[in-house]
Amino acid sequence: MNSTSAPFEPQNYPEQSVGRLMEPPIAVFLPILTVGDATEIVRDLATSTTRVFTYGYIVDATGILVGVVTMRDLLLNSPDEPLETVMLKEPFSLGVNDTVIEAIRSTVQKHYPSYPVCDDRGVMVGIVRGSKLFEEQAVEISAQAGAMVGVEREERANTSFWQCLKFRHPWLQFNLLTAFVAAGVVGIFEGTIEKIVVLAVFLPVLAGQSGNTGCQALAVSLRSLTLGDLKPGTEKRQFMKEAALGFTNGALVGLTAGIGMYFYATWQHVGESPVKLATIVFLAMTGSCFLSGIAGVMVPVTLKKLGADPATASSIFLTTATDVASMGFFLGIATVWLT
């Protein structure tokens, strides 16, 4: 028995499903077949096909997968031994309707050369190569970087100019709208900046550091969501971890930035106390990085809860949050303390 009775029609399954990636199974046997008979069939298959196979799949009379044997099992057991006594029972398999992401999550710790694919009844309908899943995983992870800034998964180097424009431009318009929000925050404190011009010098420093802190948390969160490490109910722990990391990193870089502000204010002979200005930078950096770390987790988790792709333009939302937080903290503290 070298094939199953189930039809092999991967084109009938949706994109990004396991069924779409599968190929016909090789070396499929009945459990009553002996090791010797199976070995002879394997020898014939090795000379009649160029496809590489590592496992023999054992199915019952209805095609349901009941076991797996390796080539080592065939070599080390007696030729008269039936396969049902030497096979690995209840083998791991993928569902034909599973999404690629679900398959990647379930196989991330297994690393098998190939995986049997079964339908809802347990009937084996094909196999999926581990290398094929790895390729899909690489595409999925590489697509996240583009999706974070509004670049569609379908866009490639050979995508036409007009199609690229169609994919990208709406997100840039949305990004412009969110940038107005950050600009509005600066506008609220325009009087403070006019009085203490030195503050404007450090606005991009704060925005850049808090933005990088948020992007670090975002990258880890997206990877964890993709691999299934960040499950429902574990979000709070991730929030706490990233908040603590943001606070600690913010305090450390805030200390360095505060020293920089102190020397810069001293050099420029500004009217305000360099110590006060340095302290404002330290507090603003610590607070903005703290909120940026939380935002790096909250943005993708919220998008997922809303039913959207957690990677979709997440960087745009994150940038808005970090810009508003950093500028709001900095100018707000300065307004209260210095004016």
C-alpha positions as CSV (number, residue, x, y, z in Angstrom):
1,M,0.0,0.0,0.0
2,N,1.9,3.1,-1.2
3,S,-0.8,5.7,-1.3
4,T,-3.9,6.6,0.5
5,S,-7.4,6.4,-0.9
6,A,-8.1,10.1,0.0
7,P,-7.8,12.4,-3.0
8,F,-4.6,14.5,-3.2
9,E,-5.8,18.0,-4.1
10,P,-3.7,20.6,-2.3
11,Q,-4.9,23.4,-4.6
12,N,-8.3,23.1,-3.1
13,Y,-7.1,24.3,0.3
14,P,-6.8,28.0,1.1
15,E,-3.6,30.0,1.0
16,Q,-1.5,29.9,4.2
17,S,-2.9,26.5,5.1
18,V,-1.0,23.2,5.7
19,G,-3.0,21.5,3.0
20,R,-1.7,24.0,0.4
21,L,1.9,23.0,1.2
22,M,1.6,19.2,1.3
23,E,2.8,16.7,-1.2
24,P,1.7,13.0,-1.8
25,P,2.9,10.6,1.0
26,I,5.6,8.0,0.3
27,A,5.9,4.6,1.9
28,V,2.5,4.1,3.3
29,F,1.8,0.6,4.8
30,L,-0.8,-1.5,6.5
31,P,-0.1,-2.5,10.1
32,I,-0.3,-6.2,9.2
33,L,2.6,-5.9,6.7
34,T,5.9,-7.5,8.0
35,V,9.1,-5.7,8.4
36,G,10.7,-7.7,5.6
37,D,7.9,-6.9,3.1
38,A,8.0,-3.3,4.0
39,T,11.8,-3.2,3.5
40,E,11.5,-4.7,0.0
41,I,8.9,-2.0,-0.8
42,V,11.2,0.7,0.5
43,R,14.0,-0.6,-1.7
44,D,11.8,-0.5,-4.8
45,L,10.6,3.0,-3.9
46,A,14.2,4.2,-3.5
47,T,15.0,3.2,-7.1
48,S,11.7,4.4,-8.6
49,T,11.4,7.9,-7.1
50,T,13.7,10.9,-6.7
51,R,11.8,12.1,-3.7
52,V,13.6,11.7,-0.3
53,F,11.7,9.9,2.4
54,T,12.7,9.2,6.0
55,Y,9.6,7.6,7.5
56,G,7.1,4.9,6.7
57,Y,3.5,5.7,7.6
58,I,1.2,3.1,8.9
59,V,-2.5,3.4,8.2
60,D,-5.5,1.1,8.8
61,A,-7.9,-0.1,6.1
62,T,-9.8,3.2,6.2
63,G,-6.6,5.3,5.7
64,I,-6.5,6.6,9.3
65,L,-2.9,7.2,10.5
66,V,-2.1,4.8,13.3
67,G,1.7,4.7,13.4
68,V,5.1,5.7,12.0
69,V,8.3,3.6,11.4
70,T,11.8,4.9,10.6
71,M,14.3,3.3,8.3
72,R,16.2,2.3,11.4
73,D,13.2,0.3,12.7
74,L,13.1,-1.7,9.5
75,L,16.9,-2.4,9.7
76,L,17.0,-3.5,13.4
77,N,13.9,-5.6,13.7
78,S,13.2,-9.2,12.5
79,P,11.9,-9.5,8.9
80,D,8.9,-11.5,10.2
81,E,7.8,-8.9,12.7
82,P,4.6,-7.2,11.8
83,L,4.8,-3.4,11.5
84,E,2.1,-2.9,14.2
85,T,4.5,-4.2,16.8
86,V,7.5,-2.0,15.9
87,M,5.8,1.2,14.9
88,L,5.5,4.3,17.0
89,K,1.9,4.6,17.9
90,E,-0.2,7.8,18.1
91,P,2.3,9.7,16.0
92,F,2.4,13.5,15.8
93,S,0.6,14.9,12.8
94,L,-0.6,18.2,11.4
95,G,-4.2,19.0,10.4
96,V,-4.8,19.7,6.8
97,N,-6.8,22.8,7.6
98,D,-4.3,24.1,10.1
99,T,-2.8,27.5,9.3
100,V,0.9,27.8,8.6
101,I,1.3,29.8,11.8
102,E,-0.4,27.1,13.8
103,A,1.8,24.4,12.2
104,I,5.0,26.5,13.0
105,R,4.0,26.8,16.6
106,S,3.3,23.1,17.0
107,T,6.5,22.0,15.3
108,V,9.0,24.6,16.6
109,Q,10.5,22.2,19.1
110,K,10.3,19.0,16.9
111,H,12.4,19.6,13.8
112,Y,11.3,16.5,12.0
113,P,12.3,16.1,8.3
114,S,8.6,15.7,7.4
115,Y,5.2,15.6,9.0
116,P,2.1,13.6,8.2
117,V,-1.0,15.6,7.3
118,C,-4.4,14.3,8.3
119,D,-8.0,15.4,7.8
120,D,-10.5,15.9,10.6
121,R,-11.2,12.1,10.7
122,G,-7.5,11.3,11.1
123,V,-7.2,10.0,7.5
124,M,-3.7,10.7,6.2
125,V,-3.9,12.9,3.0
126,G,-0.3,13.9,2.5
127,I,3.0,15.0,4.1
128,V,4.7,18.4,4.6
129,R,8.4,18.8,4.5
130,G,10.0,20.5,7.5
131,S,12.1,22.6,5.1
132,K,8.9,23.8,3.5
133,L,7.5,25.0,6.9
134,F,10.9,26.6,7.6
135,E,10.6,28.6,4.4
136,E,7.1,29.7,5.2
137,Q,8.3,30.7,8.7
138,A,11.1,32.8,7.2
139,V,8.6,34.5,4.9
140,E,6.2,35.1,7.8
141,I,8.9,36.6,10.0
142,S,10.4,38.7,7.2
143,A,6.9,40.0,6.4
144,Q,6.5,41.3,9.9
145,A,9.1,44.0,9.5
146,G,7.2,45.4,6.5
147,A,3.8,45.0,8.1
148,M,5.0,47.0,11.1
149,V,5.3,50.1,8.8
150,G,2.4,49.4,6.5
151,V,4.1,47.3,3.8
152,E,1.8,44.5,2.6
153,R,3.0,40.8,2.7
154,E,2.3,40.6,-1.1
155,E,4.9,43.2,-2.0
156,R,8.1,42.0,-3.4
157,A,11.1,43.5,-5.3
158,N,9.3,42.8,-8.6
159,T,6.0,44.3,-7.6
160,S,4.9,47.1,-9.9
161,F,5.3,50.8,-9.0
162,W,1.6,51.4,-8.9
163,Q,0.8,48.4,-6.8
164,C,3.5,49.4,-4.3
165,L,2.0,52.9,-4.2
166,K,-1.4,51.4,-3.6
167,F,-0.1,49.2,-0.7
168,R,2.0,51.9,1.0
169,H,0.4,55.3,0.5
170,P,-2.7,54.9,2.7
171,W,-0.6,54.0,5.7
172,L,1.7,57.0,5.1
173,Q,-1.4,59.2,5.1
174,F,-2.5,57.6,8.4
175,N,1.1,58.1,9.7
176,L,0.9,61.8,8.8
177,L,-2.4,62.1,10.8
178,T,-0.8,60.5,13.9
179,A,2.2,62.8,13.5
180,F,-0.1,65.7,13.8
181,V,-1.1,64.4,17.2
182,A,2.5,64.5,18.4
183,A,2.9,67.9,16.8
184,G,-0.2,69.1,18.7
185,V,1.5,68.0,22.0
186,V,4.5,70.2,21.2
187,G,2.2,73.1,20.2
188,I,0.5,73.0,23.6
189,F,3.9,73.7,25.2
190,E,5.0,76.3,22.6
191,G,5.3,79.0,25.2
192,T,7.7,76.9,27.3
193,I,9.9,76.2,24.4
194,E,10.0,79.9,23.5
195,K,11.2,80.7,27.0
196,I,13.7,77.8,27.3
197,V,15.0,77.2,23.8
198,V,17.5,74.6,25.0
199,L,14.6,72.1,25.5
200,A,14.1,71.9,21.8
201,V,17.6,70.4,21.4
202,F,16.7,67.4,23.5
203,L,13.3,66.6,22.0
204,P,14.6,64.3,19.2
205,V,16.9,62.6,21.8
206,L,14.0,61.7,24.0
207,A,11.8,60.7,21.0
208,G,14.5,58.5,19.6
209,Q,15.4,56.7,22.8
210,S,11.8,56.0,23.8
211,G,11.0,54.9,20.3
212,N,13.8,52.4,20.3
213,T,12.7,51.1,23.6
214,G,9.2,50.5,22.3
215,C,10.5,48.9,19.1
216,Q,12.5,46.4,21.2
217,A,9.4,45.4,23.2
218,L,7.4,45.3,20.0
219,A,9.8,43.0,18.2
220,V,9.8,40.5,21.1
221,S,6.1,40.6,21.4
222,L,5.5,40.0,17.7
223,R,7.9,37.1,17.8
224,S,6.2,35.6,20.9
225,L,2.8,36.0,19.3
226,T,4.0,34.3,16.1
227,L,5.6,31.3,17.9
228,G,2.7,31.0,20.4
229,D,4.8,32.0,23.4
230,L,2.5,34.9,24.3
231,K,-0.7,33.1,25.1
232,P,-4.0,34.5,26.4
233,G,-3.7,35.1,30.1
234,T,0.1,35.6,30.0
235,E,-0.1,39.2,28.7
236,K,0.0,40.8,32.2
237,R,3.3,39.1,32.9
238,Q,4.8,40.4,29.6
239,F,3.4,43.9,30.4
240,M,5.2,43.8,33.8
241,K,8.4,42.6,32.3
242,E,8.6,45.2,29.5
243,A,7.5,47.9,31.9
244,A,10.3,47.0,34.3
245,L,12.8,46.8,31.4
246,G,11.6,50.2,30.0
247,F,11.9,51.8,33.4
248,T,15.4,50.4,34.1
249,N,16.7,51.2,30.6
250,G,15.1,54.6,30.7
251,A,16.7,55.4,34.0
252,L,20.2,54.3,32.8
253,V,20.0,56.2,29.5
254,G,18.3,59.1,31.3
255,L,21.2,59.4,33.6
256,T,23.6,59.7,30.6
257,A,21.2,62.1,28.8
258,G,20.9,64.2,32.0
259,I,24.7,64.5,32.3
260,G,24.7,65.6,28.6
261,M,22.0,68.2,29.3
262,Y,24.0,69.5,32.3
263,F,27.2,70.1,30.3
264,Y,25.3,71.5,27.3
265,A,23.3,73.9,29.5
266,T,26.5,75.0,31.3
267,W,28.3,75.5,28.0
268,Q,25.4,77.6,26.5
269,H,25.0,79.6,29.7
270,V,21.2,79.3,29.6
271,G,19.1,81.2,32.2
272,E,17.8,78.1,33.9
273,S,19.7,75.9,36.4
274,P,21.7,73.1,34.6
275,V,20.9,70.8,37.5
276,K,17.2,71.3,37.1
277,L,17.3,70.8,33.3
278,A,19.4,67.6,33.7
279,T,16.9,66.3,36.3
280,I,14.0,67.1,33.9
281,V,15.7,65.1,31.1
282,F,16.3,62.2,33.5
283,L,12.7,62.0,34.7
284,A,11.3,62.5,31.2
285,M,13.5,59.8,29.8
286,T,12.7,57.3,32.5
287,G,8.9,57.9,32.3
288,S,8.7,57.8,28.5
289,C,10.8,54.6,28.2
290,F,8.6,53.1,30.8
291,L,5.4,53.8,28.8
292,S,7.1,52.8,25.6
293,G,7.9,49.4,26.9
294,I,4.2,48.9,27.9
295,A,3.1,50.2,24.5
296,G,5.4,47.7,22.7
297,V,3.3,44.9,24.2
298,M,-0.1,46.6,24.2
299,V,-0.2,47.6,20.5
300,P,0.2,44.0,19.0
301,V,-1.9,42.4,21.8
302,T,-4.7,44.9,21.3
303,L,-4.7,44.5,17.5
304,K,-4.9,40.7,18.0
305,K,-7.8,41.0,20.4
306,L,-9.6,43.2,17.8
307,G,-9.2,40.4,15.2
308,A,-6.5,42.2,13.2
309,D,-3.0,41.1,12.2
310,P,-0.9,42.1,15.3
311,A,2.0,43.2,12.9
312,T,-0.2,45.4,10.8
313,A,1.3,48.9,10.9
314,S,2.0,48.4,14.6
315,S,5.1,50.6,14.3
316,I,3.0,53.5,13.3
317,F,0.8,53.2,16.3
318,L,3.8,52.7,18.5
319,T,5.6,55.7,17.2
320,T,2.7,57.9,17.9
321,A,2.5,56.6,21.5
322,T,6.2,57.0,22.2
323,D,6.4,60.5,20.6
324,V,3.4,61.8,22.6
325,A,4.8,60.2,25.8
326,S,8.3,61.5,25.5
327,M,7.4,65.0,24.4
328,G,4.5,65.2,26.9
329,F,6.6,64.1,29.8
330,F,9.6,66.4,28.9
331,L,7.7,69.6,28.2
332,G,5.1,68.9,30.9
333,I,7.6,68.6,33.6
334,A,9.6,71.6,32.3
335,T,6.4,73.7,32.3
336,V,5.5,72.8,35.9
337,W,9.0,73.2,37.3
338,L,10.5,76.1,35.3
339,T,7.6,78.4,34.3
